[in-house]
Amino acid sequence: MGESSELDSVSTVLWLQQADALNTFTKMWYHVFLWAFFSSIFVHTVAGLIAFLTLRKHKFGKYFPIAILVMGVITPAVTGVLSSAAIAFVYRASSLPMHPLYALFWGCGQTILTGCMGFTRILATL
């Protein structure tokens, strides 16, 4: 199928410098995963900074931002791998090329969906 083993650099993905459509499963997965990973890290860094600024004088609360940052890396590293693979599989199985901008939408959409699940407490009702 002509699967290319060369992946774009992280800066190429994040600055949307890829002009061609993504045609291979690996490239689609890689782009979607990087967007999910780095958008989650960004959101959790902002949340950690806010938590640190508001809880800096608390005896134990000042350590909560560390947990927030760790979860901002672990969660997309585990769930992002699987969900990005599922998205890339659907695109590849249907022979649709993925534009790099769509990878941005899919990756950041995963972070937004995860945030919505956390804020609405839907998981607690299941």
Protein Blocks (a to p, Z undefined) as FASTA:
>chain_A
ZZafbdcdfklmmnopafbdcfbfklmmmmmmmmmmmmmmmmmmmmmmmmmmmmmmpmkl
mmmmmmmmmmmmmmmmmmmmmmmmmmmmmmmmnopacdfklmmmmmmmmmmmmmmmmmno
mmmmZZ
